[in-house]
Amino acid sequence: MSQFETKLRRYAGLLLILAMESPVFAASVMPGPIDEGTLSIESPVVQKILRRGYFLEHSNANGSDMENAARLYCLAARLGSLEAQYRLGLMILDGRGITHSSNSATTWFSIAAGNGHERSSTALETIGIEKESLPDCR
C-alpha cells in the first residue's frame, strides 16, 4: 500500500481528499502557529505547554518529539484548552505521535467545537462523527 493510500485510509477518505481539493478547507482546518490571541485566553501554565507542544510538533519532528507533543497537547486538552483539544485531535487523526483513531479525534473536535472553537467545528462537520466520552491519552 502506498503512503498516499495509507494516509487516505487514516483520514477515512474525508479530510485528506478535501484538503487536497480545497485550499480554503486546508487553511481552515490545518493548524498554523499558535497566535497570541489564542494564547491570551489560556492560563500561563497552559500557554507554556502549548508553546512547547507546538515547538516539538514542528521541530525536525522525530518520533519521540511527536509523541511528546501529543502528550503535552493531551495534558493541556484535559486542562480545558480548546486549541490543545483541536491540535491533539489532528495528531490523533493523522496518527502523528499517538495512535490513530477517528473516533478519538472526533471526540476532541466535538469537545472543542462545543465550546466555540471554529476550526474544530469545521473538522467535525467534515468528519461527521460525534462521540461523548473522553478518549484515553497514551
N, C-alpha and C positions, 0 to 999 in steps of 0.2 A: 504494500500500500504506500503510495507516495505521501510526502509531507503535506501536500495540499489536501489530499483526501483525508488524512488523519485530522488536520485542523477542521476541515469541513464537518467531519463526523462529530468532533468535540463541540462544535457550536450548534449541533443539531441542524446544520444546514441553514440557519437563520442569520445569525449575526455576521458571519464571515461573508455570506453572499450579499447581504445588504450593504455592508461596509465597502465591499469591492464595487458595487454598482452605484452607490450613493455617497459622494463625498460629504454631503450635508449630514447624513446619518453618522458616518465615521467621525466627523468633527464633534457631533453632539454626544456620542456615546463613549468614545475612546478618551482615556484620561490624558490631560496635559499636566503641566506643572501646577502645583497647589498654589493658588493665588492668595494674597494677603487677606482679601475679603473673606474667603473661605476659612482661613486660619483664625481670623479675628473672633469668630463665634465659638471657637474651641477653648478649653481650659489650657493654661500654659503647659501642663504635662502632656496633654493630647497633641498640642502643637508640636512639641519635641518628638513625640512618637511618629506623627505623620511625616515630619521632615526627614527623620531617619529612615522610615519605611520607603519614602519616595527616593531618597538617595540610593538605598540598597537596590530598589527595583530598577533604577535607571543607570546604575553604575555599570561597569563591564560585567553584567549580571552572570555570575556563575551560579551553579545550583544552590549553594549554601546562602548566597546573597538573596536569591529569590525566596528561599524558604524563610529566611529571617525577615524579609519584607512582609511576607504573608503573615507571619507570627505577630509582627508589630501592628499591621493593619487589623488583625483579629483582636488584639488587645484593645486598640482604640475603638474598634467597632463595638465591642462589648461594653465599653465605657460610654457608648452613645454617639460616637462620631458618625454623622451621615456620610461624610466624604470617605472615611475608612470603610464603612459598610459597602459603599459603591466600589471602591478600589479592590477590596477583598473579593467582592462578587465577580469582578472582571478577572482577577487572578484565578479564582476557582473555575470560572467558565472556560478559561484558556488552559488550565492545568499548569500554571506557572508557579512553582514553589509550593504548591499544595495540590492534593488530589482533585482531579476534575470531577465535578458533579453539577449538572444543570440544575437539579433541584436545590442544592445548597446555594448556588449562585443566585438563583431567582428568589430564594428566601431573603438573602441580604439585600437584593434590589428592592424587594417588597417592603422590608422594614424601612429602608432609607426613603423610598418613594412615598410611603405612608406618612412620613414626617416632612415632606416637601422637597426632597432632593430631585431636581428636574432631570438630570442625566440618568438617574436610577429609574425614573418614570419612563423615559424613552426606552431604556434597555428592557424594562419589564413589559412594555407594550409590544416590543418586538418579539420577545420570547413567549409571552402569553401564558405563563405558568405562575400560579400562586401557591404559596406554602406558608403555614403559620408558625411552625416551631423553629427555634434556632438550631442551625447545624453545628456539629462538633468542629472544633478547631484542632487541627493536627499539627 
